Amino acid sequence: MKRRTFLRATATTAALAIVTPVSASAIESTAEPIAPADFELDEMSITDLQQHLKSGRFTSRSLVEKYIDRIKEIDSKGIHLNSVIELNPDAESIAAAFDRERRDRRERGPLHGIPILIKDNIDTSDRMMTTAGSHALAGSKPGQDASGARRLREAGAIILGKTNLSEWANFRSSHSSSGWSGRGGQTKNPYALDRNPCGSSSGSGAASSASLCAAAIGTETDGSIVCPSSANSLVGIKPTVGLVSRAGIIPIAHSQDTAGPMARTVSDAAIILGALTGEDPRDDMTAASRGKGLNDYTKFLDREGLKGMRLGVARKHFGFNDRVDKLMSERLDDLRRLGAVLVDPADIPTTGKFDDSEFEVLLYEFKADLNKYLAGLGPGVEVHSLKDVIDFNEKHRDREMPFFGHDILIKAQAKGPLTEKKYLQALRKNHLLSRTQGIDLVMKQKKLDALVAPTGGPAWPTDLINGDHFTGGYSSASAVAGYPHITVPAGYVFGMPVGISFFGMPFTEPTLIKIAYAFEQGTKARKPPKFLPSAQLS
């Protein structure tokens, strides 16, 4: 969860974990990291991997072994990227089973035998824990998979492990460092190790970008898929709320939460999105996707997909960085060259007018939703309410609060039930301003297919003393409205990735994927990370 809004509004067993918390001195010690060796699977897409599996060059088991070796080489030691919080001890045996299915000609689809990492707030019913990065949930092993994890397994994906994240999905402190958790420590950005990977799906972003997996799954409430995707030069899809089930995901807020893919290509992200979608009796919101969700989004991968598309330029989200503006100007020219019709400006008229009400809604829903999730955990877990989490943090300040506190948890705990007038008014304001008088209005008035804006600027230096330093970008209107949003690599500023956002009306993922793919193929902006000690300032 990004905290640009908040800063304005508020001002297996533990032995399976493969990382240790990273201190401030450990981050500073990356001045001259050892460059990692070349990696055979570097930048390979899901399609590439499938071709090699079919040819017999690789087996799914050999892929798992190669990714695990790479994780051990550069994530848990070496340059210590710190993006993977725990490995699945059964990944090799699961891969072997999928290899047998392949030999028996029982392939499940494009994800068959493909290793995927998922964020450590997504339940898995296996020997891995689900902790949201907090020691308070150490040992928590849910009784059933999150619906998204189950769908991935059914599609043939191998859940390789869990990724580190901003603890409690960054809904803990208004002075937090994105990518830091008590259990996992600080994740680094693979483009410059002293820079932040953005949160809260920071581990998913860093791991996918560094080719520690074929792709990864993140979750978003506001910015937590698209920001780390932008900061790590990835394609990130934040779906329409209700397209992907949230059942079994440690929540922030049911009105905005969703899971989605974070991958190196639009094609890979589209493949994964198709595997995740579908109605789910465990999540009432998915009923809205009936007749609108698809199991195959790859049919919209059209190189000519930008021709005739009317794209509105959301200018209010420009202007926070001169070099980003220059890059975006070049990319807008590319969109025109590729056939798009740009309507400039096409601003969301309510931008900035629902920041306070968004935070208010999240505080209320976090308390209600987290209490419900924690109450359903087994007796082996120490915490069963938000109050218990706060008490645990206070009791274990040395492990949980060495750098920043938990003021957001305290604010949420002070809220009443979801029947309170203050909550209901704030929720109505959110939907009125982000939907009816916001995205809906500008898109209908200007007859747009989508809107476009910079996702964010180059990543800031990680700062455990003062917290994050967001400079600008786009996510909130789509997040508050529950509408879809895709970010695609747009280029680099001082060697640091910058993403471009395409967003629009609910359940328009096909249109956005078509736009994103045509842009990606027409620009080929992504470059793999070099694991430099610092950003290239000259």
N, C-alpha and C positions, 0 to 999 in steps of 0.2 A: 504494500500500500504506500503510495507516495505521500509525502507530508507537506507539499507546497501549500495545499489547502489548510492543513492543520496549523502550520506556522503562522498563517494569517489569522486563522480563527481562534487560536489559543495563545497567541503569540504562536529382530534377533535379541540380544542382550546388549548391555553397554559395551561389552568386549567387541562387538561387531562394528562399532563406530570406528572410522578410519582417520578421523581428524582430532586434533586437540586445539583448544581455544588459542587464538593468535593474539599476542599482546601488541601494544603500540611499538615496542622495540623490535618485535619480529617484522612488522610492516616496514619499519625504517631500514631493516637489514637487507632489503632487496636491492641495494645500490648496484651490485654487480652479480646478478643471478647467473647461474649456469644455464646456458642456452640448451633447451631440450633437444634430443636427437630427432632426426626425421622420423615420421610416423607413417606407417603403411596405409592407415585408414584416414589420414588427414583430409578433411573437406569432402569425403565421400558422401554422396547423397543416398537416400533410401533406395532409389532406383539403381544407383551404382552397386550398392551392396547386394541387392536382389540379383542383379546380373551375375555377380561373382559367386553367389550362392548357387545359382542355377548351373553355372559352368563347372562348379566343383572346386574353384580356386579356394573358396572359404567354406567352412561349415558355420552354423550358428554358434556352435560351441567354440570354434576358433575365434570368431568375432568377440564373444564374451571374454575370452582369455586375453585377447589383444587389448580390448578397452580396459580391462582390469589392470593389466600391466602398465598401461599408459597412465591410469589414475594413480597408481602407486608411484610411478616415476615423477610426475609433475604436480600432482594434487596433494597427496598426503606427505610427500617429501620433495626433494629437489627445490623447485621454485615455490612450492607450497601454495598453489592456487587456492586450495581450501574450499572447493566448490561442492564436493561430495561428502555428505555427513555420515553415510553408512552404505555399505555394499550388501547386496542380497546374497546370503551364503548359499542359496539354492539356484543361483543364476545359471551355473554350468549344467546342472542336471535338467533344468527346464529347457535350456538350449538343446541338450542332447535329445530330449523328447520331441522337440520341434524338428530336429534333423531326421528323426525316425519317421515323423509324419511326412516330411518332404520326400524321403525315399519311397514311402508308400503312396506318393502322389495325392496327398491330402493337404495341399497348401490352402491356407485360410485367406490369403489375399496379400496385398503389398507390404503389410507389416509382419508377415510370417517369418519368425526367427530373427527379428530386428531388435537390438538392444536399445532401450529407452530409459532415461532417468526421469524420476518424478520428484516433485517438491515434497519436503518433509512436513507438509500439513495435509497430505492425502493418505487416507487410511489404506493399509494393506494387511490382509489377514495371512501373515506368514511370519518368518522369524525376524523381520525388521520391526523397529519401533516407529511410531508416528508421534512426534513431539512438538512440532512447530518451533523447533530449536531450543526449547526450554527444558532445563533440568527438572522442572515441576512434573513433566510427563515422561520422565525416564522410566523405561520398562513398560510403557503403554503399548499393548499389542491388540488392536481392535479385533472383534469377533468376525467381522466380514470386511471385504474390500469396499472401498469407495466405489460407487457405480462407474466412475470413469476408469479406475484401475481395472475393474472387472471387464469392461468393454475392451480395454487395451489387450488384456490377456486373451479374451475370446478372439480378437483379431490376429493373434499370433505374436504380439509384441512380448519381448522379454523385459521385465522390470529389473534393470541392472542394479538399481540402488536408489537412495534418496538424496536429494540435493539440499545443501545448506540454504538458509533464507534469513531475512531480517526477522528476528524473533517475534512470534505472534503476528506474523505477516506485516510487521512494522507498525502495528497499532498498539504501541507500548509507551513510547516517549516522544515528545516534541523536539528532543535534541539527540535522537538516535543516529547511529551510523548505519546506512543501508548495507545489508549483507553481513551484519554482525548478529550472532546469537550466542547465548550463554553456553549452549551445548557444542556449537560448531566453530565459534570464533569468527574471524573476519575473512570473508571471501574477497579475492582480489580481481582486478580487471585484467584479462590476458593481453590487452593491447599496451597497457602501462601499469605495472604492478603496484605502483603507489596511488593509482586512481581507483575510484569507486565503481563497482559493477552495477550500481543502482538496485533498488529493492522494490518489492520484497522477494521476487523470484530471482534473486541475484545468483544463487548457485546454479539454477537452471540456465541462466543466461551465460555465465562464464563457462560452464561445462560443455554446453552445446557448441559455443563458439570455438572452444579449444579442442573440439573433436574428441571429447571424452565419452561420447555416445553418438548414436545416429541423430538423435534429437531429444528434446526434453519437454516436460509439461510444467507450466507455471500456473499460478492463480492470480486473479486481479480483483481488487475492489475499486481502486482508482490509480492506474498507472503501473501496476506491479507486473504486468506482462510486457506492456509496450515500452516502459522506460528501460528495464534491463535488456530488452531486445535491441533498442536503439543504441544503448551504451556499449553493447557487445557485438554490434553489426550483424544482427539476426533479423529474420522475419518473425514477427509475433502477431498472433491473431487473438484479440480479445473478442469472443463471440457475443452475440445478443444474449442477454440474461434469459435463461430458460432453454437455450439451444443445447447446452451441455449440463448434465445433472451435477449438482453440488453435494449430493448425499455422500456422507463420509469424508467431507473436507472440513477441517477445523475452520470455523467461520469467522468473518468480521460482521458482515451485514447482508441479510438475504435479499435486500432490494438492489444490491449492486454486485455481489460476489459471482464469479464464474471461473472456470478453468479453461486453459487453451494451450495450443502448441507454440513452442519456441524452437525454430529450426534455421538451418543455414540457407534454405531455399523456399520459395513460395510453394513449389511442388510438394516438398516434404511436409510443410505445414498443412497443405490442403489434404494430403493423405491422412494425416493424423486427425484432423478435424472430423473427417468422415467417420473415423472409427469411434470418436467420442460422442457423437450426437445421438439423440433418440429420447423418446418419452421414458419416464422413470416413475413408478408409483412412490418411490422414496423421496421425490422432489416434485411438489405440486406445480412449481413454476414451469416445468418442462411440458405441461399440457398445452402451453401457448405455442409450442413448436410443432404441434400436430399439422401435417400437411405442408410444413415449411422447412423442416430439417431434412437433410440429405445424407446418405451414407457414402456418397462419392462426389467430392468437390473437384476432382481432377478434370472433369469434363469442361471446367471453366478456365483451364490453363490455355489461354489464347494469346499468341504473340501479337495479334492485331487488335487485342481487346480494348485499346485506348481510342481507337478510331471512332469519332463522333461522340465520345463521352463528354458530358458537360460537368466540369469540375469547378467548384467554387473555392476561391483562395481565402482562407480565414486569416486575414491580415493581422487581427488583434493578437495572434500568437507568434508573430514575427517581431523583430526589433530588439531582442534581448542579447544578441551577439552579432557583431558586424560580419564576422567570417561565416557564421551560419547563414545569415541573410544572403551573402554572396553565393554560397553553395546552393541555397534554395532557389535563388534566381536562375542559376544554371539548370537546376532540375526542373523548374517550371518551363524553361525553354525546351528541355527534353520532352516534357509532356506534350507541348505543342507540336514538336517535331514528330512525335509518335501518333499524332492525330487527335489529341484531346482539344476541346474548346474550353478555354479558361475564362471564367467569370470572376473578375478581379476589381474590387474586393467583393467578398461574400461572407461577411462576418456574422457570427451568431450574436444577435443583439443583446442577449442576456449574459454574455460572458462576464464572470466575476460577481454576478448578483446572487448566486446561490451557494457561495463558499461556506457561509455560516450555517445555513440550513443543512448542507451536506454533512458537515461535522456533527451537528446535533443529531441527525438521523443515525449516523454511524455509531455514536456513543450509545444511544438507546438500543439499537439492534445488536451491537456487540455484546452487551450485557445479557440480553435475552437469548441470543443465539448461542453464545459460548456456554452459558449456564446449561442450556439444553444438551449441548454436545458433551460437556464434562459429566453431567449427571448420568449419561448413558455408558460411561466407562466402567470397567470392572473394579472390584475391591482392591486390586493390587496397585492401583494408582493413588497417589497421595492427595491429589486435588480433584474436587468435584463441583467447584463453583468459581466464579471470578474472584470472590472474596478469598477463597483458598489460595488462588494464584498470587494475589497481592500479599497475603500472609507468608507464603512460601518465599517470595522474592525478598521480603524484609528479613526473614530468618536466614537466607543464604545470600546476603548482599555481596559477599566476596566473589561468588560465582555468577550471580545474575545481574548485579548492578555495579560492576567495577568502573564503568565509564559514564553511564547515564541512568536515569531513574525510570519510573513507570507512571508518570503523571497522567497519561491518557487512560491507563487502567483505573486509576483513582477517580477520574472524571466520569468514566462509564459506570463504575460501581455506584456512584451517587444518583444515577438516573432511576426513574420509576418504571412501571410497566408500559407496554406498547399501546395501552389504552389511553395514556395521558394525552391531553389536548395539545401540549407543546410538541410532542412527537408527531402527532397526526397532522398538525399544521405545517411542520417543517417538511414532512414527506410530500404533502400536497404542493408546497412551494417548489420543492425539488423537481417534481414532474411537470408542473406548469412551466417553469422557467427553462428547464433543460430540453423538454419535449415540445409542448404546444407553442410556446413563445420563443423557442430556441432553435434547435436543429430542424424540427418540422417546418417552422415558419420560413427560415431562409431557403431551405431546399425547395419548398413549394413555390415561393415567390419567384425564385430565380430558375425554376425548372432544372434542378441539378440532379445528376446521377450520384455524386459524392462530393465531399469537401476534402480539402488538402491543407496540411500545415506541417511545420517541423515538429517531430516528436519530442525532441529535446536537444540540448547542446552537448558539447564534449564533456565527458565525465570530470567531476571535480576531484581533487586529492582527498583520499580518505582521511577523515579527521575524527578520531575517537574522543577528542577533548571537547570540540564545539558541535559536532554532529554534521549533518549534510549541508551542502551549499547548492541547492537547486537554483538554476538561473532562469529557466523558462522552457516553454514547450507546450504540448497539447496532450490532454487526456480527459479532463474532468467532465465536460459536457456529455460525451459518449458514456462515461462511467456512470454518472448520475442518472442519465436517461435509460441506461441499460441497453444501449445500442452498440452495434459492432464497430470495431476499430482495428485496422491492420497497419503495422509499421514495416517498412522495407528499408534495407541499407541504402543511404543516399550518397555517402561519401565520408570524407575525413577532414577534421580540423586539427592541425598539429598532430596528425597521426591518430587522433581519437575518433571513433565512429560517431556518425550523426544519422539518425533515421528520418524518414519522411512518412507522414501519417495520411491514410485514406480512411474516411469514416462516413457513415450515412444512416439511413433509416433502419428500423428493426428488420432482421432476417434478410438483409441484403448482402450476406456473405458472398453469394455467387458473383454479384457485380463487383464487390471490392476485391475478390480474388482475381477476377479477370483484369481489373485495373492494375493491381499489384504485380501480377505476373508479366503483363506487357511492359510495365515500367522496369521491372527487374531485368527482363531479357533485353530491353532496349538500352540499358545503362551498364549492366554488369558491374555494379559499384563495389560489391563485397570483396574485401581482401582478408586473408587469414591473419590472425594475431601473431605477433613476433615476440611476445613476452618481454618487452623492453622494461628496463627499470623505471623509466619516467617518460612522460610525453615528449614528443619531438618538438622542441621550441625553436628550432632553427632549421 
